[in-house]
């Protein structure tokens, strides 16, 4: 990796920062955040503005350019990568280290008095604007919205915003029609006494209308906004994709409908002016509901007194609780995914000893097997295919410079998943194709104990996921070990592989309580820098639990694994398991045999079936 | 309990709310919070203003009186009590119920336009003022500070503010001199670049100067403030207690000292004017450090730009980590406390069958045995002595109306503790003096499993206590049971029995990470309304743990029980314990024998020693 040369680019940017064609008044600093106008985790190439100006293309980072300086804030995952990708024009600000200033404090320390700090009001979330603006103002500076994005102004070969065809999902996939979703949303709006709801997150628009797209890699979403009133539906979306008869039919655009279900299709770019018109026409007590993560531009369109902001929208919460059709779809997707992985691991077992399988080859092979499955659409994230020391890099993605060959002497970690039309998968397995050392088995077994502790946990209805995080760590903690990431995230149904509002993490965030129908990952790990990485990840469904008693009639919950891929028994030190844990492994493997075995049989994949049967032999009873 | 008749009182209060002698402008509402000017948990009789005006004397509640209404906000623990104690002038606002308005929202709904809402600026914490004031202002009202407390104005027989003699603690108790504490504090101040630190919490003043008092029941504190500068020490305290030669000597008031250690003693009431003088004399960049829970009055004395507010003060954090002298003192106190409880339980075992021991008698007997121990000062909180259904009332305190007789047919729960000059204790034991039912034993055993899970937990340095809370519940959750309170609180060293900044709770609060030397309680429970209550509480010390590995060189921690009182084995269903748990119980009981047995022997308490030996017989091996 050689750094991107940014001298000319920065010069150009500093020119437009003073050019009245782009800014009302010159700005002394310009902030380039990571995100897009929808605060997405994964973004389209045309939104990779921070990577364009700096060269650093990690998933998290904020660039700030002043007349004298260019600085990049990113976190521990990316210190090395950012240092490699950026030239000497840039100062790396290592977030999480004690002496690293915040962006605001740094700005205050370098700016001349009374400076203006510019930012694209569509990219910065309203809550972040508020925080920054307050600090800057108290130091005598001003945070100002710059309507035209200044990176776009100098990015001459900026790729076009994607505008790919849409996929319509019928009731067999979604379980609920978009009309019924609108009805449910309006009832939530009525409860909170709001008249309008603004849908800004891409996966929320997709979920609400039972549509999918492919504008962003790995995430089946499309660029759009929606504004839902008590009697109106406005969908802001570009391109001729609205001319597709299937889409018109799905949205009933040409049918005679009750007016409150008539969808008005408007240009994507008109969201701001339309929202301003809504804002201007509000009567007293008419509120507009927005996510508090929505952009500053859209939030400001509604006068403050009329805003109703929440960390999680009613769509985010409804989307997290999967209905029967979605759950069944997720089950089918996970069975197909397991078939692909049985094929892959059977193939690796034969090929790895030959010394010809690299991390990239293995990742490609995994994709190949997945793509043979029905309704496969694409991967759900960049495959983490890592062997030996690369396994200890938690967000590793093999590239030619780092690509390592799998061998019988090293642990192999594969974290991968796919989008199928009926569901989204995300699974990690850690394998050894030779003979693991006693220490490797010991660490693997602690991770497995943590995985089981979460998966088998029984907890009261209303429990938040963060209260389960320590269960995943307890066996590691007992021996002085740990892992430095959360234990689980919400998973979408043929949608984003990471979604809110629930999760399992030691970090205290405002997670919503777990409820039956939610789907999260369970993925403890252990990483030894320079040696190996271990992670065991299943996607699990929250289900009601039967318990002996029922305190305060609250009911209890537990998890059911949707992922059904064997956990390599060769890596388990059975003597470290309790009888209950051994039983859990055997039950899990029996389920893999029953369910995935039947599908392998049906698909005529006999060699993979033999592999599955061998890998799921019950663990011998404890001595 | 008959309600307090408040008609005349309220009439009188409404008069002074309009009387220019007390208020600059009439106030249309007056808020009476629970606390005192130090935001204490336990308050002196002269500060029980809310109880005076309403009759409701629970530990938490806020009264608001308008021209038309009188309303009381309190939480679920006190709904019944408040309803009994208040007359029909009052509306009970049940906090935590969905339809209960917040104080601010209620005020907005009942007040005429442009109202003034008054509150004593010394009683309301600054953070709460900020929140309320914002909501009221946005609705066109004003929150205004009323300097003279309007309850005091009508409380003709208000008790005097206590002003009891002080106790000086020498190095053998405190381990660190007050001079060294000042030096350490100034170094923290220098780190944060603040010039002044304002000590507002009573236990922080007491800790800093190695003094104790008895102005507030159960809490060995005294009414005082302190303001520490880089070169000055001001102590605001009333009464002739500063004339006590022991105190003068301890504080070196009459010695020739370096000026930066010279304590200026000032009247308690002059804190505001002195702080205003400090505030007026600040040069740019000179900051003043205050707790964000400090009163609005004191916070406002410092111009906003000069304030440095934190949730936990450096004294709060330093105080939480006990040094060797404090730890040894706590050990001694707990051994003496265990001696008293062995005596008590031996006595109860003989007396209960006679049917003459009531909850109050048992509580008094516990106090009697404790008072026989060296350096006993007072109880550390009101004894919870409860049998049968009373045990299910978590904050129960026996009074003649509820006083129940202990019997061989009911579970008895005793949660009690004392202040000794060398340490503070807090212990709960649940006993049966007859034959417990299988169900009672089952529930007790789950609670015990939770207690052990926390006590024996090993966790990385830097872990926050709230991450351990679920360990205490896991065994209960497995059977559909739970308890509706936190698992542990910080404990002071001959100071408040509840102190920050650490704790173990499912509630997400900004707890500081646990570190070696901190002391917390471990007290899971199970409560069955109308039948019984179970709680097992030890005070435990955070200590370094030896582990097989040491991830990232972080080190690990665990707990050592300071409380050494037998856990009734009769109540344990041994078949529900793991081998590890059985071993823990036997080890714990062996320690009780060794340590408390020796002390009983030394004190010649042979009958109690025989009781101890019988109660600490090892549990038989599992079948």
Interface residues (C-beta under 8 A of the other chain):
Chain A: X138 X305 X457 X458 X459 X460 X466 X467 X468 X469 X470 X471 X474 X476 X477 X478 X479 X480 X481 X482 X506 X508 X545 X547 X548 X549 X550 X551 X552 X554 X556 X578
Chain B: X138 X305 X457 X458 X459 X460 X466 X467 X468 X469 X470 X471 X474 X476 X477 X478 X479 X480 X481 X482 X506 X508 X545 X547 X548 X549 X550 X551 X552 X554 X556 X578
